[in-house]
Every structure is written in structure tokens, then in C-alpha cells.
Amino acid sequence: MATSEKRGVAAVVGVGPGLGAALARRFARDYAVAMVARGEDKLRKLAAEIERDGGRTLAVPAPVPRARAIRAHVATRPAELGARGGVVH
């Protein structure tokens, strides 16, 4: 994770190559971003891109349709990134 002075955390659940990635990039300008998606390779590449640009991320590869898995991963966000700012699914 890159260090930053971002305030709050935005979680984007179901990050794909289109809208989800665009939202993660946009939120990363103002927030630390927790991203949840099935595609681990693409998720890690997006996290690396955001961090190169000075953002702070937590990439969580998880099967998005499983609500229990999402809740478990989202619960780790405060410890990793800070207080919750918002969730987009």
C-alpha cells in the first residue's frame, strides 16, 4: 500500500474493467480505496496503477455474489485503510 494523506475510505465492490475501475480511480483522488472483485490479476494491476499515482488501496479478491465474503473483507478496511467513507456495489 502506498502512503497518503487521504481522508476516509471508499469501497468499490465488483470492480470490473469498465465502470468499477473508473470509480476506483476517481475515488482514489480523494479517498483510500478498498476494491473487491473476482479477477485477482486485474484487481492487483488496478491497485498498482492507483498506488503509482499516489493513491492508497486495499485489493480484496473475492467472489462478489457472496455477501458473507464481502462483509468479512469490508470489516478489515478500518484496520488497513482507516474509517469508512462509502461503499459502491
Backbone bond lengths (Angstrom), bond angles and torsions (degrees), N, CA, C in turn:
res aa  C-N    CA-C-N  psi(-1)  N-CA   C-N-CA  omega(-1)  CA-C   N-CA-C  phi
1 M - - - 1.435 - - 1.511 110.20 -
2 A 1.291 116.11 139.15 1.448 121.13 176.34 1.515 109.14 -82.35
3 T 1.315 116.54 149.53 1.451 118.64 176.28 1.512 109.09 -84.91
4 S 1.317 115.81 149.10 1.457 119.90 179.24 1.509 109.08 -160.50
5 E 1.295 115.74 170.78 1.461 121.76 176.67 1.526 109.33 -106.44
6 K 1.301 117.83 29.00 1.461 122.13 -179.96 1.510 110.19 -63.18
7 R 1.336 116.72 147.66 1.460 121.13 176.20 1.509 109.31 -107.44
8 G 1.309 116.27 129.84 1.447 121.29 176.82 1.513 112.69 76.08
9 V 1.315 114.07 173.82 1.463 121.59 -178.92 1.514 108.84 -130.37
10 A 1.317 116.38 133.25 1.463 122.37 171.66 1.520 106.64 -108.82
11 A 1.323 117.19 131.77 1.464 121.38 177.48 1.519 108.16 -108.25
12 V 1.315 116.29 128.94 1.458 122.22 176.37 1.520 106.47 -114.83
13 V 1.326 116.39 114.91 1.459 122.53 -176.83 1.518 108.72 -104.45
14 G 1.314 116.83 127.25 1.456 121.22 -178.36 1.518 111.17 88.88
15 V 1.330 116.10 45.35 1.464 121.14 -177.99 1.522 109.42 -74.10
16 G 1.314 115.49 114.91 1.457 121.65 174.95 1.516 109.01 -112.48
17 P 1.326 117.65 -171.71 1.459 120.67 -176.89 1.529 113.96 -75.11
18 G 1.308 117.77 -12.20 1.466 120.21 -176.71 1.511 113.02 -102.91
19 L 1.334 115.33 -106.38 1.456 121.82 -174.59 1.525 112.53 -60.92
20 G 1.318 118.29 -43.91 1.463 120.45 -179.25 1.517 112.35 -59.27
21 A 1.323 117.60 -44.83 1.462 121.18 178.65 1.525 110.79 -66.23
22 A 1.324 116.32 -40.17 1.473 119.93 178.79 1.524 110.90 -63.19
23 L 1.338 117.03 -41.88 1.461 120.63 177.81 1.526 111.04 -63.97
24 A 1.325 116.94 -43.69 1.464 120.37 179.40 1.525 110.53 -60.44
25 R 1.332 117.02 -44.22 1.469 120.38 179.11 1.526 111.10 -61.99
26 R 1.338 116.02 -43.16 1.468 119.81 -178.48 1.526 111.39 -67.40
27 F 1.333 117.29 -46.01 1.463 119.89 179.53 1.526 111.14 -63.08
28 A 1.330 117.15 -31.39 1.463 120.93 -177.54 1.524 112.41 -63.89
29 R 1.318 117.71 -16.85 1.474 120.04 176.69 1.525 111.39 -68.04
30 D 1.334 116.70 -30.05 1.464 121.12 -173.39 1.527 115.01 -122.76
31 Y 1.319 116.84 -13.90 1.465 121.40 -174.66 1.521 110.61 -137.24
32 A 1.317 115.79 159.93 1.462 119.99 162.90 1.530 104.96 -73.56
33 V 1.320 118.49 146.98 1.459 120.93 -173.97 1.528 111.07 -123.82
34 A 1.336 115.52 124.54 1.458 122.05 170.79 1.520 106.54 -98.72
35 M 1.326 117.02 125.94 1.461 121.46 -176.26 1.523 109.61 -120.51
36 V 1.329 116.15 132.45 1.461 121.90 179.29 1.525 108.20 -121.58
37 A 1.335 116.69 129.76 1.460 121.20 178.23 1.522 109.71 -163.42
38 R 1.341 115.56 163.23 1.466 120.89 177.77 1.511 112.29 -74.81
39 G 1.319 117.31 -41.29 1.466 122.12 -172.86 1.515 112.64 -76.61
40 E 1.316 116.95 92.21 1.465 121.43 -174.13 1.525 112.93 -60.65
41 D 1.326 118.46 -43.65 1.465 120.79 -177.91 1.528 111.41 -61.99
42 K 1.317 116.73 -48.56 1.468 120.04 -179.78 1.523 111.02 -66.00
43 L 1.317 115.89 -36.98 1.460 120.76 178.85 1.528 110.55 -63.21
44 R 1.303 116.78 -46.12 1.472 120.86 179.43 1.532 111.29 -64.38
45 K 1.337 117.38 -38.61 1.471 120.35 178.19 1.519 110.91 -64.52
46 L 1.335 116.73 -41.88 1.462 120.47 178.54 1.526 110.14 -64.86
47 A 1.325 117.54 -42.01 1.459 120.99 178.07 1.530 110.36 -60.63
48 A 1.321 117.26 -43.47 1.463 121.22 179.28 1.530 110.56 -62.89
49 E 1.325 116.85 -41.19 1.469 121.26 178.46 1.532 110.64 -61.17
50 I 1.325 116.42 -47.69 1.463 121.12 -178.96 1.525 110.41 -63.13
51 E 1.323 117.15 -42.25 1.455 120.63 -179.74 1.526 112.02 -67.76
52 R 1.343 117.25 -35.60 1.475 120.55 175.30 1.518 110.86 -60.18
53 D 1.335 115.39 -33.09 1.463 120.69 -179.38 1.531 112.33 -86.45
54 G 1.340 116.78 8.96 1.452 120.60 176.16 1.514 115.59 96.58
55 G 1.329 117.86 2.73 1.453 121.49 179.46 1.513 112.36 -82.65
56 R 1.313 114.57 172.13 1.464 121.88 178.65 1.526 107.28 -124.26
57 T 1.327 117.48 130.27 1.461 120.67 -174.48 1.519 112.63 -135.46
58 L 1.318 113.41 160.45 1.456 123.24 167.48 1.522 105.18 -134.09
59 A 1.317 117.75 111.54 1.461 122.78 -179.50 1.523 108.79 -96.31
60 V 1.334 116.02 121.71 1.461 121.21 -177.14 1.527 109.33 -119.86
61 P 1.335 117.88 101.50 1.458 119.35 175.49 1.529 109.02 -74.48
62 A 1.330 116.51 118.39 1.466 121.12 -178.36 1.516 109.18 -156.70
63 P 1.313 117.26 150.81 1.467 120.59 175.16 1.532 109.23 -70.64
64 V 1.299 116.83 106.36 1.467 122.80 -173.77 1.523 114.12 -56.45
65 P 1.334 121.26 -38.09 1.466 119.26 -178.70 1.528 114.29 -64.34
66 R 1.296 118.24 -12.75 1.461 120.92 -178.41 1.526 110.08 -92.35
67 A 1.313 116.04 98.04 1.464 121.94 -175.51 1.525 112.12 -56.81
68 R 1.308 117.98 -37.55 1.464 121.05 -179.04 1.531 110.56 -62.18
69 A 1.320 117.09 -41.62 1.463 120.96 179.18 1.525 110.47 -64.64
70 I 1.319 116.42 -41.06 1.467 120.15 179.59 1.523 110.02 -63.30
71 R 1.333 117.28 -47.37 1.471 120.28 179.97 1.524 110.58 -58.98
72 A 1.308 117.54 -41.19 1.457 121.12 -179.16 1.526 110.92 -63.37
73 H 1.321 117.24 -42.03 1.460 120.49 -179.30 1.521 111.78 -74.37
74 V 1.316 117.46 -39.68 1.465 120.67 179.71 1.528 109.93 -64.40
75 A 1.313 117.55 -31.64 1.465 121.31 179.18 1.525 111.57 -63.36
76 T 1.338 118.43 -23.09 1.468 121.12 -179.79 1.525 112.17 -82.09
77 R 1.313 118.28 -13.88 1.461 120.73 -174.86 1.517 115.06 -57.13
78 P 1.338 120.23 -47.18 1.466 117.44 -179.11 1.524 112.68 -57.29
79 A 1.306 117.35 -38.78 1.460 120.26 179.97 1.525 111.22 -67.54
80 E 1.311 117.26 -35.10 1.464 121.60 -176.79 1.523 113.59 -86.10
81 L 1.335 117.31 -41.71 1.459 120.52 -170.31 1.519 115.24 -122.29
82 G 1.302 119.29 -26.93 1.457 121.08 -176.72 1.509 111.01 127.65
83 A 1.316 116.75 -166.84 1.461 122.10 -176.17 1.522 112.28 -67.51
84 R 1.326 115.87 149.41 1.458 122.71 -178.91 1.530 110.65 -68.88
85 G 1.332 116.33 139.35 1.447 122.59 175.75 1.511 111.33 -111.64
86 G 1.331 117.72 -39.13 1.455 122.34 -179.39 1.510 111.30 179.69
87 V 1.337 114.51 161.24 1.465 120.66 179.42 1.519 108.25 -129.21
88 V 1.331 116.93 133.09 1.462 122.64 175.49 1.515 106.71 -120.60
89 H 1.337 116.46 126.68 1.459 120.78 -179.74 1.518 108.55 -122.20
